[in-house]
């Protein structure tokens, strides 16, 4: 749960540095909104990292 959150936080901050790509910016916004408004559902998702 926490490791997944940390992973996406890293992904978010990393992709901010690559703001030239519009799709990544959009993806970052989605992740940001997702983690602010749907934190209780994060533990239901499974990521293979």
C-alpha positions in Angstrom: 0.0 0.0 0.0 2.6 2.6 1.1 5.2 1.4 -1.3 2.7 1.8 -4.2 1.9 5.3 -3.0 5.6 6.1 -2.8 6.2 4.7 -6.2 3.5 6.9 -7.8 4.8 9.9 -5.9 8.2 9.3 -7.4 6.7 8.8 -10.8 4.7 12.0 -10.4 7.7 14.1 -9.4 9.9 12.5 -12.0 7.4 13.1 -14.8 7.1 16.8 -13.8 10.7 17.2 -14.9 9.7 16.0 -18.4 6.9 18.6 -18.9 7.6 18.8 -22.6 5.4 15.8 -23.2 1.8 16.8 -23.0 0.6 13.2 -22.4 2.8 12.8 -19.4 1.5 16.1 -18.0 -2.0 14.8 -18.4 -1.0 11.5 -16.8 0.5 13.4 -13.9 -2.7 15.4 -13.3 -4.7 12.2 -13.3 -2.4 10.6 -10.8 -2.4 13.7 -8.6 -6.2 13.9 -8.6 -6.5 10.1 -8.2 -4.4 10.2 -5.0 -6.1 13.2 -3.5 -9.7 12.2 -4.1 -9.5 8.4 -4.1 -6.9 7.4 -1.5 -9.2 4.8 0.1 -9.3 2.8 -3.0 -5.5 2.6 -3.5 -5.2 -0.5 -1.4 -7.6 -2.3 -3.7 -5.2 -2.0 -6.7 -2.3 -4.3 -7.2 0.8 -3.1 -9.0 3.7 -5.4 -10.1 6.7 -3.3 -9.6 
